[in-house]
Amino acid sequence: MSTATANHTPLSPLRFLERSASVFPDRTAIVHGDRRYSYAEFADETQRLARVLRSRIQPGDRVAYLTPNVPEMLIAHFAVPLAGGVLIALNSRLAGPELEYILNHSETSLLFVDSELVGSVTGVRENVPTVTDIIEIPDSTVPYPDVPAGVVTGRYDEFLALADTVDTTPLPWSVDDELGVITLNYTSGTTGKPKGVMYTHRGAYLNSLGETFHNGFTGKSKYLWTLPMFHCNGWCTPWAVTAAGGTHICLRAVRADAVWDAIDNLGVTNLCGAPAVCSTIANADQAHSLDRPLHITTAGAPPSPTVIAQLEKIGITVVHVYGLTEVYGPYTICEYQDSWDDKTGDERAALLSRQGVGMLQAETARIVDDNMNDVPADGETMGEIVLRGNNVMLGYYKDPEATAEAFQGGWFHTGDLGVMHPDGYIQLKDRAKDIIISGGENISTVEVEQAIISHPAVLDVAVVGVSDEKWGERPKAFVILKPEVTATAEEIISYTRSLLAGYKVPRDIVFPLDLPRTSTGKILKFELRAAEGRQS
């Protein structure tokens, strides 16, 4: 039964597409190569897909997508919840075993996969019993690849055509329970196994409005999809840009030439991404000064003040935000102060590299000690960043113990260390000790260690993050081999690559005589990190 009354309607971002399609039916909603969708066409395909999905799933069933930033992934952000399902946007860089773990843990019913990525799911039909169909999504903007036979059960156009054979009654753009789960986002934690972060319709709605406000999205905004939609549901911008009636410009891969081509020829006004995206844009051969506004919102590893200054010099405004998968993406923003106008470029860039203050939809972040007391706001005393509010996850899917641990004391514990400045702006000082942030993606050192140690020649291993000019951080492995057994770094790297996504695989493997340990045998990773810092 609906909980809507004269003075209360359950919140859902589904409303954003309903409104934009009604108010701006002829406005361009999506651009992808030679494809264009008006808002009316966007809503129509969403309805058609949702009706077919509704005939195949039960309310709450999980529907997974493994695609780049193509229109079908954008449409899925509305169609899957419209059908009553829960969307899982899968990281397209994951290896087969990683994908199978997520699909099994979530008990996914349907899997949609881009033609180029079918090779990553060849074992799903055999190893994931809950998946009933694997639907291939071809992309007309790239040549049709060689697709392994016997994997998919149908194609997207065929699946969509079934809309004419099922109940054609339009589905309502509403939900009965705003605290129902809209998406699951899998993130690697310090235990090594991905955890399913549950987003609600209410949280997604409110976070989207915060993104719309802080990014300044309007009907004239042209948003370039440099941020993966699989990453925190693209920080909720599939819903936010749609709420504003702006234009989504899809992008299969982040390449300097493609990004600058879109900036120059498609009128891009906004984009988001990790610091690596900022570096790609700033250091591209095509880089040049702009005569119109372009705003980049960046997060992940703290952005380099040098890159911020580079972009500022060519007329690009950089906005720095901070958050995690567990808080729908960005939670704090480095709000610009008028007084910073008088600073030098370098001074201003250093201020802009801080993580800032709570966004409109969020509460004020705290920096606390072990007893949950606020640390002094002196810019020096470190503590843990803790968060709460409407844009904090519902919890971890099927993991009440991890959820309870994360919410101790009534706040979400990020595991990140930071300081509070006298002006109320927070600054991140160190990431959770076992997490590496590479190009905006979380890498669990435990997960990498487990993969490496499964090699028959490896006795022990420790993985730490080391500085990388392009990616912010990257993993490095310290490997102890079994007695009288040999293996080269190249052999171990090749082996690990068969188990993990390429970005998680260490580029450097060294073979020390021993690993530093505590008296109880625990590896002292901070000593390894410190040694790497001295070497650099």
Summary of the structure (lengths in Angstrom):
residues: 536
radius of gyration: 23.2
end to end distance: 62.0
largest distance: 76.7
contacts: 1852
relative contact order: 0.09
helix: 34%
strand: 26%
